[in-house]
Amino acid sequence: MRNKDPRNKEESTAARYSRLIAELRAGVFEGSGQTAPALRRAAATGEAALADPWSSYTAKIRDEPWDVTDSDIEHLKAAGHSEDEIFEMTVAAAVGVSLEALDAGLRALRDDA
């Protein structure tokens, strides 16, 4: 008879995806790119000081991504940032907030069990 304890399913799901999540974190926050890994990590969390326009832009990506407009991108370009840099910082901020939500959901599942 199989164990129907829901915690076992949650643990196996977390274990199955933990390697993929670790690879995502490493690729986005530690991999090579046009921006320094420290900048990408700061974009992801908002905890370290980023100079503007990065600070306001990555905060918008994390907190109100639906409000990002072409003028935000043009502002970054006018400040001398390349499209590759803008892409990397956008991905870092979006992945950072997504991983925070995932971590919070997994904690809630563990606390419920």
HUTA-V667218 format. One record per run of one state. SS is the DSSP state (H for helix, E for strand, C for the rest). FROM is the first residue (numbers start at 0). TO is the last residue. If there is no record, write none. Layout:
SS|FROM|TO / SS|FROM|TO
//
This chain:
C|0|4 / H|5|28 / C|29|35 / H|36|44 / C|45|52 / H|53|62 / C|63|63 / H|64|66 / C|67|68 / H|69|77 / C|78|81 / H|82|111 / C|112|112
//
